[in-house]
Amino acid sequence: MNSAQSSMALFAFLIIVISIWWISTTLKEGRKAVEEIKEEDRRP
């Protein structure tokens, strides 16, 4: 692999890692929001 290929591979790896982190964070926030909505529905 030459330097251009290795830098492209590193760049792709970084994008994948950031995407996975962003998706997991979004899902956690979504679950919190759903729990809050359920708790509000239970209140009289």
N, CA, C and O atoms as a Maestro MAE file, in Angstrom:
{
 s_m_m2io_version
 :::
 2.0.0
}

f_m_ct {
 s_m_title
 :::
 protein
 m_atom[176] {
  # First column is atom index #
  i_m_mmod_type
  r_m_x_coord
  r_m_y_coord
  r_m_z_coord
  i_m_residue_number
  s_m_chain_name
  s_m_pdb_residue_name
  s_m_pdb_atom_name
  i_m_atomic_number
  :::
  1 25 0.845 -1.190 0.000 1 A "MET " " N  " 7
  2 3 0.000 0.000 0.000 1 A "MET " " CA " 6
  3 2 0.884 1.245 0.000 1 A "MET " " C  " 6
  4 15 1.823 1.347 0.790 1 A "MET " " O  " 8
  5 25 0.582 2.178 -0.880 2 A "ASN " " N  " 7
  6 3 1.356 3.419 -0.840 2 A "ASN " " CA " 6
  7 2 0.733 4.385 0.174 2 A "ASN " " C  " 6
  8 15 -0.284 4.071 0.792 2 A "ASN " " O  " 8
  9 25 1.341 5.546 0.338 3 A "SER " " N  " 7
  10 3 0.893 6.461 1.399 3 A "SER " " CA " 6
  11 2 -0.514 6.987 1.132 3 A "SER " " C  " 6
  12 15 -1.276 7.215 2.071 3 A "SER " " O  " 8
  13 25 -0.866 7.182 -0.140 4 A "ALA " " N  " 7
  14 3 -2.217 7.674 -0.449 4 A "ALA " " CA " 6
  15 2 -3.261 6.630 -0.049 4 A "ALA " " C  " 6
  16 15 -4.291 6.976 0.528 4 A "ALA " " O  " 8
  17 25 -3.003 5.367 -0.351 5 A "GLN " " N  " 7
  18 3 -3.949 4.307 0.009 5 A "GLN " " CA " 6
  19 2 -4.074 4.163 1.522 5 A "GLN " " C  " 6
  20 15 -5.176 3.997 2.046 5 A "GLN " " O  " 8
  21 25 -2.950 4.228 2.215 6 A "SER " " N  " 7
  22 3 -3.016 4.056 3.668 6 A "SER " " CA " 6
  23 2 -3.717 5.236 4.333 6 A "SER " " C  " 6
  24 15 -4.437 5.051 5.314 6 A "SER " " O  " 8
  25 25 -3.515 6.448 3.813 7 A "SER " " N  " 7
  26 3 -4.207 7.593 4.408 7 A "SER " " CA " 6
  27 2 -5.705 7.527 4.116 7 A "SER " " C  " 6
  28 15 -6.520 7.913 4.954 7 A "SER " " O  " 8
  29 25 -6.069 7.037 2.927 8 A "MET " " N  " 7
  30 3 -7.486 6.860 2.619 8 A "MET " " CA " 6
  31 2 -8.109 5.808 3.538 8 A "MET " " C  " 6
  32 15 -9.236 5.981 4.002 8 A "MET " " O  " 8
  33 25 -7.386 4.722 3.803 9 A "ALA " " N  " 7
  34 3 -7.891 3.674 4.688 9 A "ALA " " CA " 6
  35 2 -8.068 4.216 6.107 9 A "ALA " " C  " 6
  36 15 -9.064 3.919 6.767 9 A "ALA " " O  " 8
  37 25 -7.115 5.000 6.571 10 A "LEU " " N  " 7
  38 3 -7.221 5.598 7.900 10 A "LEU " " CA " 6
  39 2 -8.406 6.543 7.969 10 A "LEU " " C  " 6
  40 15 -9.143 6.552 8.955 10 A "LEU " " O  " 8
  41 25 -8.592 7.338 6.925 11 A "PHE " " N  " 7
  42 3 -9.705 8.277 6.862 11 A "PHE " " CA " 6
  43 2 -11.042 7.530 6.893 11 A "PHE " " C  " 6
  44 15 -11.964 7.932 7.603 11 A "PHE " " O  " 8
  45 25 -11.141 6.447 6.123 12 A "ALA " " N  " 7
  46 3 -12.362 5.643 6.106 12 A "ALA " " CA " 6
  47 2 -12.625 5.038 7.485 12 A "ALA " " C  " 6
  48 15 -13.764 5.014 7.952 12 A "ALA " " O  " 8
  49 25 -11.570 4.555 8.126 13 A "PHE " " N  " 7
  50 3 -11.698 3.972 9.464 13 A "PHE " " CA " 6
  51 2 -12.214 5.018 10.455 13 A "PHE " " C  " 6
  52 15 -13.094 4.726 11.265 13 A "PHE " " O  " 8
  53 25 -11.672 6.226 10.391 14 A "LEU " " N  " 7
  54 3 -12.125 7.299 11.283 14 A "LEU " " CA " 6
  55 2 -13.597 7.618 11.047 14 A "LEU " " C  " 6
  56 15 -14.351 7.806 12.001 14 A "LEU " " O  " 8
  57 25 -14.007 7.680 9.789 15 A "ILE " " N  " 7
  58 3 -15.411 7.968 9.484 15 A "ILE " " CA " 6
  59 2 -16.319 6.879 10.048 15 A "ILE " " C  " 6
  60 15 -17.383 7.174 10.591 15 A "ILE " " O  " 8
  61 25 -15.898 5.622 9.919 16 A "ILE " " N  " 7
  62 3 -16.699 4.510 10.442 16 A "ILE " " CA " 6
  63 2 -16.821 4.604 11.966 16 A "ILE " " C  " 6
  64 15 -17.908 4.428 12.517 16 A "ILE " " O  " 8
  65 25 -15.703 4.882 12.644 17 A "VAL " " N  " 7
  66 3 -15.721 4.982 14.111 17 A "VAL " " CA " 6
  67 2 -16.625 6.122 14.561 17 A "VAL " " C  " 6
  68 15 -17.425 5.952 15.481 17 A "VAL " " O  " 8
  69 25 -16.505 7.287 13.918 18 A "ILE " " N  " 7
  70 3 -17.333 8.436 14.289 18 A "ILE " " CA " 6
  71 2 -18.808 8.137 14.023 18 A "ILE " " C  " 6
  72 15 -19.668 8.502 14.825 18 A "ILE " " O  " 8
  73 25 -19.107 7.474 12.902 19 A "SER " " N  " 7
  74 3 -20.498 7.132 12.581 19 A "SER " " CA " 6
  75 2 -21.092 6.206 13.632 19 A "SER " " C  " 6
  76 15 -22.219 6.421 14.079 19 A "SER " " O  " 8
  77 25 -20.345 5.175 14.032 20 A "ILE " " N  " 7
  78 3 -20.832 4.233 15.048 20 A "ILE " " CA " 6
  79 2 -21.077 4.967 16.370 20 A "ILE " " C  " 6
  80 15 -22.092 4.739 17.029 20 A "ILE " " O  " 8
  81 25 -20.148 5.849 16.757 21 A "TRP " " N  " 7
  82 3 -20.312 6.612 17.996 21 A "TRP " " CA " 6
  83 2 -21.547 7.499 17.921 21 A "TRP " " C  " 6
  84 15 -22.318 7.568 18.879 21 A "TRP " " O  " 8
  85 25 -21.745 8.186 16.780 22 A "TRP " " N  " 7
  86 3 -22.875 9.103 16.617 22 A "TRP " " CA " 6
  87 2 -24.195 8.351 16.667 22 A "TRP " " C  " 6
  88 15 -25.146 8.797 17.309 22 A "TRP " " O  " 8
  89 25 -24.255 7.202 15.986 23 A "ILE " " N  " 7
  90 3 -25.489 6.410 15.976 23 A "ILE " " CA " 6
  91 2 -25.818 5.907 17.378 23 A "ILE " " C  " 6
  92 15 -26.973 5.963 17.800 23 A "ILE " " O  " 8
  93 25 -24.810 5.415 18.103 24 A "SER " " N  " 7
  94 3 -25.085 4.893 19.445 24 A "SER " " CA " 6
  95 2 -25.530 6.012 20.383 24 A "SER " " C  " 6
  96 15 -26.420 5.813 21.209 24 A "SER " " O  " 8
  97 25 -24.914 7.186 20.259 25 A "THR " " N  " 7
  98 3 -25.324 8.328 21.086 25 A "THR " " CA " 6
  99 2 -26.760 8.723 20.777 25 A "THR " " C  " 6
  100 15 -27.544 8.988 21.689 25 A "THR " " O  " 8
  101 25 -27.107 8.765 19.498 26 A "THR " " N  " 7
  102 3 -28.461 9.127 19.091 26 A "THR " " CA " 6
  103 2 -29.475 8.121 19.636 26 A "THR " " C  " 6
  104 15 -30.541 8.512 20.111 26 A "THR " " O  " 8
  105 25 -29.148 6.835 19.570 27 A "LEU " " N  " 7
  106 3 -30.061 5.820 20.082 27 A "LEU " " CA " 6
  107 2 -30.241 5.953 21.590 27 A "LEU " " C  " 6
  108 15 -31.353 5.794 22.093 27 A "LEU " " O  " 8
  109 25 -29.159 6.246 22.323 28 A "LYS " " N  " 7
  110 3 -29.274 6.430 23.778 28 A "LYS " " CA " 6
  111 2 -30.186 7.605 24.090 28 A "LYS " " C  " 6
  112 15 -31.042 7.505 24.970 28 A "LYS " " O  " 8
  113 25 -30.016 8.720 23.382 29 A "GLU " " N  " 7
  114 3 -30.859 9.893 23.617 29 A "GLU " " CA " 6
  115 2 -32.319 9.567 23.287 29 A "GLU " " C  " 6
  116 15 -33.229 10.001 23.992 29 A "GLU " " O  " 8
  117 25 -32.535 8.808 22.224 30 A "GLY " " N  " 7
  118 3 -33.887 8.431 21.844 30 A "GLY " " CA " 6
  119 2 -34.550 7.582 22.913 30 A "GLY " " C  " 6
  120 15 -35.724 7.780 23.226 30 A "GLY " " O  " 8
  121 25 -33.807 6.638 23.476 31 A "ARG " " N  " 7
  122 3 -34.361 5.793 24.540 31 A "ARG " " CA " 6
  123 2 -34.710 6.635 25.761 31 A "ARG " " C  " 6
  124 15 -35.750 6.417 26.383 31 A "ARG " " O  " 8
  125 25 -33.852 7.601 26.114 32 A "LYS " " N  " 7
  126 3 -34.146 8.480 27.259 32 A "LYS " " CA " 6
  127 2 -35.429 9.256 27.005 32 A "LYS " " C  " 6
  128 15 -36.266 9.382 27.899 32 A "LYS " " O  " 8
  129 25 -35.588 9.775 25.796 33 A "ALA " " N  " 7
  130 3 -36.785 10.555 25.469 33 A "ALA " " CA " 6
  131 2 -38.029 9.685 25.557 33 A "ALA " " C  " 6
  132 15 -39.056 10.126 26.074 33 A "ALA " " O  " 8
  133 25 -37.952 8.447 25.056 34 A "VAL " " N  " 7
  134 3 -39.100 7.543 25.121 34 A "VAL " " CA " 6
  135 2 -39.462 7.255 26.577 34 A "VAL " " C  " 6
  136 15 -40.641 7.244 26.932 34 A "VAL " " O  " 8
  137 25 -38.454 7.021 27.423 35 A "GLU " " N  " 7
  138 3 -38.729 6.767 28.845 35 A "GLU " " CA " 6
  139 2 -39.386 7.979 29.498 35 A "GLU " " C  " 6
  140 15 -40.319 7.832 30.287 35 A "GLU " " O  " 8
  141 25 -38.899 9.181 29.167 36 A "GLU " " N  " 7
  142 3 -39.491 10.388 29.745 36 A "GLU " " CA " 6
  143 2 -40.941 10.550 29.306 36 A "GLU " " C  " 6
  144 15 -41.794 10.934 30.105 36 A "GLU " " O  " 8
  145 25 -41.221 10.260 28.042 37 A "ILE " " N  " 7
  146 3 -42.600 10.368 27.548 37 A "ILE " " CA " 6
  147 2 -43.491 9.360 28.265 37 A "ILE " " C  " 6
  148 15 -44.617 9.689 28.639 37 A "ILE " " O  " 8
  149 25 -43.003 8.137 28.460 38 A "LYS " " N  " 7
  150 3 -43.789 7.131 29.165 38 A "LYS " " CA " 6
  151 2 -44.071 7.562 30.600 38 A "LYS " " C  " 6
  152 15 -45.183 7.376 31.093 38 A "LYS " " O  " 8
  153 25 -43.060 8.145 31.284 39 A "GLU " " N  " 7
  154 3 -43.268 8.597 32.653 39 A "GLU " " CA " 6
  155 2 -44.283 9.724 32.703 39 A "GLU " " C  " 6
  156 15 -45.103 9.769 33.620 39 A "GLU " " O  " 8
  157 25 -44.247 10.636 31.736 40 A "GLU " " N  " 7
  158 3 -45.221 11.727 31.711 40 A "GLU " " CA " 6
  159 2 -46.628 11.192 31.483 40 A "GLU " " C  " 6
  160 15 -47.588 11.721 32.044 40 A "GLU " " O  " 8
  161 25 -46.762 10.148 30.665 41 A "ASP " " N  " 7
  162 3 -48.081 9.549 30.412 41 A "ASP " " CA " 6
  163 2 -48.647 8.893 31.668 41 A "ASP " " C  " 6
  164 15 -49.863 8.880 31.857 41 A "ASP " " O  " 8
  165 25 -47.791 8.351 32.526 42 A "ARG " " N  " 7
  166 3 -48.257 7.683 33.736 42 A "ARG " " CA " 6
  167 2 -48.789 8.671 34.763 42 A "ARG " " C  " 6
  168 15 -49.655 8.333 35.570 42 A "ARG " " O  " 8
  169 25 -48.265 9.899 34.730 43 A "ARG " " N  " 7
  170 3 -48.685 10.895 35.728 43 A "ARG " " CA " 6
  171 2 -50.134 11.314 35.456 43 A "ARG " " C  " 6
  172 15 -50.544 11.461 34.304 43 A "ARG " " O  " 8
  173 25 -50.902 11.505 36.540 44 A "PRO " " N  " 7
  174 3 -52.303 11.919 36.356 44 A "PRO " " CA " 6
  175 2 -52.415 13.380 35.923 44 A "PRO " " C  " 6
  176 15 -53.521 13.882 35.726 44 A "PRO " " O  " 8
  :::
 }
 m_bond[175] {
  # First column is bond index #
  i_m_from
  i_m_to
  i_m_order
  :::
  1 1 2 1
  2 2 3 1
  3 3 4 2
  4 3 5 1
  5 5 6 1
  6 6 7 1
  7 7 8 2
  8 7 9 1
  9 9 10 1
  10 10 11 1
  11 11 12 2
  12 11 13 1
  13 13 14 1
  14 14 15 1
  15 15 16 2
  16 15 17 1
  17 17 18 1
  18 18 19 1
  19 19 20 2
  20 19 21 1
  21 21 22 1
  22 22 23 1
  23 23 24 2
  24 23 25 1
  25 25 26 1
  26 26 27 1
  27 27 28 2
  28 27 29 1
  29 29 30 1
  30 30 31 1
  31 31 32 2
  32 31 33 1
  33 33 34 1
  34 34 35 1
  35 35 36 2
  36 35 37 1
  37 37 38 1
  38 38 39 1
  39 39 40 2
  40 39 41 1
  41 41 42 1
  42 42 43 1
  43 43 44 2
  44 43 45 1
  45 45 46 1
  46 46 47 1
  47 47 48 2
  48 47 49 1
  49 49 50 1
  50 50 51 1
  51 51 52 2
  52 51 53 1
  53 53 54 1
  54 54 55 1
  55 55 56 2
  56 55 57 1
  57 57 58 1
  58 58 59 1
  59 59 60 2
  60 59 61 1
  61 61 62 1
  62 62 63 1
  63 63 64 2
  64 63 65 1
  65 65 66 1
  66 66 67 1
  67 67 68 2
  68 67 69 1
  69 69 70 1
  70 70 71 1
  71 71 72 2
  72 71 73 1
  73 73 74 1
  74 74 75 1
  75 75 76 2
  76 75 77 1
  77 77 78 1
  78 78 79 1
  79 79 80 2
  80 79 81 1
  81 81 82 1
  82 82 83 1
  83 83 84 2
  84 83 85 1
  85 85 86 1
  86 86 87 1
  87 87 88 2
  88 87 89 1
  89 89 90 1
  90 90 91 1
  91 91 92 2
  92 91 93 1
  93 93 94 1
  94 94 95 1
  95 95 96 2
  96 95 97 1
  97 97 98 1
  98 98 99 1
  99 99 100 2
  100 99 101 1
  101 101 102 1
  102 102 103 1
  103 103 104 2
  104 103 105 1
  105 105 106 1
  106 106 107 1
  107 107 108 2
  108 107 109 1
  109 109 110 1
  110 110 111 1
  111 111 112 2
  112 111 113 1
  113 113 114 1
  114 114 115 1
  115 115 116 2
  116 115 117 1
  117 117 118 1
  118 118 119 1
  119 119 120 2
  120 119 121 1
  121 121 122 1
  122 122 123 1
  123 123 124 2
  124 123 125 1
  125 125 126 1
  126 126 127 1
  127 127 128 2
  128 127 129 1
  129 129 130 1
  130 130 131 1
  131 131 132 2
  132 131 133 1
  133 133 134 1
  134 134 135 1
  135 135 136 2
  136 135 137 1
  137 137 138 1
  138 138 139 1
  139 139 140 2
  140 139 141 1
  141 141 142 1
  142 142 143 1
  143 143 144 2
  144 143 145 1
  145 145 146 1
  146 146 147 1
  147 147 148 2
  148 147 149 1
  149 149 150 1
  150 150 151 1
  151 151 152 2
  152 151 153 1
  153 153 154 1
  154 154 155 1
  155 155 156 2
  156 155 157 1
  157 157 158 1
  158 158 159 1
  159 159 160 2
  160 159 161 1
  161 161 162 1
  162 162 163 1
  163 163 164 2
  164 163 165 1
  165 165 166 1
  166 166 167 1
  167 167 168 2
  168 167 169 1
  169 169 170 1
  170 170 171 1
  171 171 172 2
  172 171 173 1
  173 173 174 1
  174 174 175 1
  175 175 176 2
  :::
 }
}
